[in-house]
Amino acid sequence: MADIRDIRWQQFRGQLGQVAYALSHIQIGRITPTATWAPAINAYRCEKGFHIFVDLAGIRKEEVDVHVEPSRVLIRGTRKSPEPRPGQSEALQVLAMEIDYGAFERELVFPEEVDPPRASAEQKDGMLEIILPLRPQA
């Protein structure tokens, strides 16, 4: 069993880290926006093109923009911070904050050209699947 002094020290270190993080983002009385984050992906080269799976838990499809070019795909959007809803429960202390939120962006460059008009995307259960057929050879 942990000593009470160790537990208090860990709580203090956690709170100190939160204060340091907040102070590092304050600029003349306002909080500066954090840099974009990049969602996790799995990307596959298949026989007829590329399949990309993007982990976008908690993000509605209306909040995601997928831009396909012959040699790359750009995925952008925003995720709101997951927090207790007002009236549901009042957060008294942050114990952990590991889920990225805010603006995100992910770019993938392809080793072969794809055919943007034939690209398709579907979002289901927090996973975005992008199918990018190869450009037909002339």
GUFI-46501 format. One record per residue (C-alpha): residue number from 1; x negated, y negated, z. Coordinates in steps of 0.1 Angstrom, whole numbers. Layout:
# residues N
[NUM; [X; Y; Z]]
...
***
This chain:
# residues 138
[1; [0; 0; 0]]
[2; [-13; -35; -9]]
[3; [-24; -58; 18]]
[4; [-1; -88; 23]]
[5; [-31; -111; 17]]
[6; [-37; -95; -17]]
[7; [-1; -99; -27]]
[8; [-1; -136; -17]]
[9; [-33; -142; -35]]
[10; [-19; -126; -67]]
[11; [13; -148; -64]]
[12; [-9; -179; -59]]
[13; [-31; -171; -89]]
[14; [1; -166; -110]]
[15; [15; -199; -99]]
[16; [-18; -216; -105]]
[17; [-20; -202; -140]]
[18; [14; -215; -148]]
[19; [5; -250; -136]]
[20; [-27; -249; -156]]
[21; [-9; -238; -187]]
[22; [18; -266; -183]]
[23; [-9; -292; -176]]
[24; [-28; -282; -207]]
[25; [3; -289; -229]]
[26; [12; -323; -214]]
[27; [4; -353; -235]]
[28; [14; -388; -223]]
[29; [45; -376; -205]]
[30; [57; -350; -230]]
[31; [50; -314; -237]]
[32; [33; -308; -270]]
[33; [45; -280; -292]]
[34; [25; -248; -290]]
[35; [9; -233; -321]]
[36; [29; -209; -342]]
[37; [28; -172; -333]]
[38; [27; -142; -357]]
[39; [51; -114; -354]]
[40; [38; -78; -355]]
[41; [41; -60; -389]]
[42; [36; -27; -405]]
[43; [28; -30; -442]]
[44; [26; -1; -467]]
[45; [15; 2; -503]]
[46; [39; 26; -519]]
[47; [40; 41; -555]]
[48; [62; 13; -568]]
[49; [54; -16; -546]]
[50; [50; -27; -510]]
[51; [72; -21; -479]]
[52; [68; -45; -450]]
[53; [84; -41; -416]]
[54; [84; -72; -393]]
[55; [93; -70; -356]]
[56; [118; -99; -351]]
[57; [136; -89; -319]]
[58; [161; -115; -307]]
[59; [160; -135; -340]]
[60; [191; -139; -362]]
[61; [186; -135; -399]]
[62; [198; -171; -405]]
[63; [167; -182; -385]]
[64; [142; -164; -408]]
[65; [129; -177; -442]]
[66; [111; -152; -465]]
[67; [93; -168; -494]]
[68; [79; -143; -520]]
[69; [53; -153; -547]]
[70; [35; -129; -571]]
[71; [5; -126; -548]]
[72; [18; -132; -513]]
[73; [48; -133; -490]]
[74; [54; -159; -463]]
[75; [77; -152; -434]]
[76; [87; -182; -412]]
[77; [112; -189; -385]]
[78; [119; -197; -349]]
[79; [127; -177; -318]]
[80; [143; -193; -287]]
[81; [128; -186; -253]]
[82; [146; -157; -237]]
[83; [158; -171; -203]]
[84; [187; -165; -179]]
[85; [218; -183; -191]]
[86; [230; -212; -169]]
[87; [258; -200; -147]]
[88; [247; -164; -151]]
[89; [216; -166; -128]]
[90; [192; -193; -117]]
[91; [155; -185; -123]]
[92; [137; -193; -91]]
[93; [102; -182; -103]]
[94; [85; -170; -134]]
[95; [70; -135; -127]]
[96; [59; -128; -163]]
[97; [62; -146; -196]]
[98; [49; -123; -224]]
[99; [75; -127; -252]]
[100; [64; -152; -278]]
[101; [89; -179; -288]]
[102; [90; -210; -308]]
[103; [80; -213; -345]]
[104; [64; -183; -361]]
[105; [47; -176; -394]]
[106; [32; -146; -410]]
[107; [15; -145; -445]]
[108; [5; -114; -464]]
[109; [-16; -115; -495]]
[110; [-12; -86; -519]]
[111; [-40; -68; -538]]
[112; [-16; -65; -568]]
[113; [11; -88; -581]]
[114; [47; -82; -571]]
[115; [79; -92; -589]]
[116; [96; -119; -568]]
[117; [130; -118; -584]]
[118; [133; -81; -576]]
[119; [123; -85; -540]]
[120; [148; -76; -513]]
[121; [151; -79; -475]]
[122; [173; -65; -448]]
[123; [173; -72; -411]]
[124; [187; -46; -388]]
[125; [183; -40; -350]]
[126; [156; -66; -347]]
[127; [135; -52; -376]]
[128; [131; -71; -409]]
[129; [124; -48; -439]]
[130; [110; -64; -470]]
[131; [108; -44; -503]]
[132; [85; -59; -529]]
[133; [84; -41; -563]]
[134; [52; -43; -583]]
[135; [53; -66; -614]]
[136; [58; -46; -645]]
[137; [27; -41; -666]]
[138; [29; -60; -700]]
***
